[in-house]
Amino acid sequence: MEKPKHHILVCCSFRTSGQPQGVCHKKGAGGFLPYLESEISDRGIEGVQVSSTGCLKACDRGPILVVYPENYWYGNVENEGVIDEILDALEKGEAAKQYLLT
């Protein structure tokens, strides 16, 4: 397996018990995973891995999406339009600044 160029982490609010309980889960972040995978494939973006995570402890700004190795933390990722803007920026080698957490 070749290491990915980018790793997109989607907070799905899993707790140590394995149950999703937080804001990101309640706002539908789990549904972003298949959308991200299909959009990345449709755009022909190579070298991107998508993973769900446990709680990233930024519930007041959720749903949260993180892009590594850039260390871009995005908040209020509440729909596919926001994901599209983030992917557009990723393709350009930029950040979607309006969603960055500071």
C-alpha positions in Angstrom: 0.0 0.0 0.0 1.3 3.4 -0.9 1.0 6.1 1.8 -1.7 8.7 1.0 -0.8 12.3 0.2 -3.7 13.5 2.3 -5.7 11.9 5.1 -9.2 13.4 5.7 -10.5 12.6 9.2 -14.3 13.0 9.8 -15.3 13.3 13.5 -18.1 10.8 14.0 -18.3 11.4 17.8 -17.4 7.8 18.8 -16.8 7.4 22.5 -14.6 4.7 24.2 -17.6 2.5 24.4 -17.8 2.5 20.6 -21.1 4.4 20.6 -21.5 7.6 18.6 -23.0 10.2 20.9 -21.8 13.8 20.2 -22.7 16.7 18.1 -20.9 15.6 14.9 -22.8 12.3 14.9 -26.1 14.0 15.6 -25.5 16.4 12.7 -25.0 13.6 10.2 -21.2 13.5 9.9 -21.2 9.7 9.3 -23.1 10.4 6.0 -20.1 12.5 4.8 -17.9 9.4 4.5 -19.5 7.9 1.4 -20.0 11.3 -0.1 -16.3 12.2 0.4 -15.2 8.8 -1.1 -17.4 9.1 -4.2 -16.6 12.8 -4.7 -12.8 12.1 -4.4 -13.2 9.3 -7.0 -15.4 11.3 -9.3 -12.9 14.2 -9.3 -10.0 11.8 -9.9 -8.1 13.0 -6.8 -5.4 10.5 -6.1 -3.7 9.8 -2.8 -6.5 10.7 -0.4 -7.6 8.4 2.4 -10.9 9.1 4.3 -11.4 7.9 7.9 -13.9 8.3 10.7 -12.7 9.2 14.1 -13.7 9.3 17.7 -14.7 12.7 19.2 -12.2 15.4 18.3 -13.3 17.6 21.3 -14.5 20.6 19.2 -18.2 19.9 19.7 -19.2 23.5 19.7 -18.0 23.9 16.1 -19.1 20.5 14.7 -19.2 18.7 12.5 -15.4 18.7 12.3 -13.2 17.5 9.4 -9.4 17.5 9.5 -7.0 17.3 6.6 -3.5 16.0 7.1 -0.6 16.5 6.7 -1.7 20.2 6.3 -3.3 20.1 9.7 -6.4 22.0 8.5 -9.2 21.7 11.0 -12.5 22.6 9.5 -15.6 23.4 11.6 -19.3 23.7 10.9 -19.1 21.2 8.0 -22.8 20.8 7.9 -23.5 19.8 4.3 -22.1 18.5 1.0 -21.7 22.0 -0.3 -19.1 22.7 2.4 -17.3 19.5 1.6 -17.2 20.5 -2.1 -15.6 23.8 -1.1 -13.0 22.0 1.0 -12.2 19.5 -1.8 -12.0 22.4 -4.3 -9.4 24.1 -2.0 -7.5 20.8 -1.5 -7.2 20.4 -5.3 -5.7 23.9 -5.5 -3.3 23.2 -2.7 -5.1 25.7 -0.5 -7.3 25.9 2.6 -11.0 26.6 2.6 -10.3 29.6 4.9 -13.9 30.4 5.8 -14.3 27.0 7.6 -10.9 26.8 9.3 -10.9 26.6 13.0 -8.4 28.9 14.7 
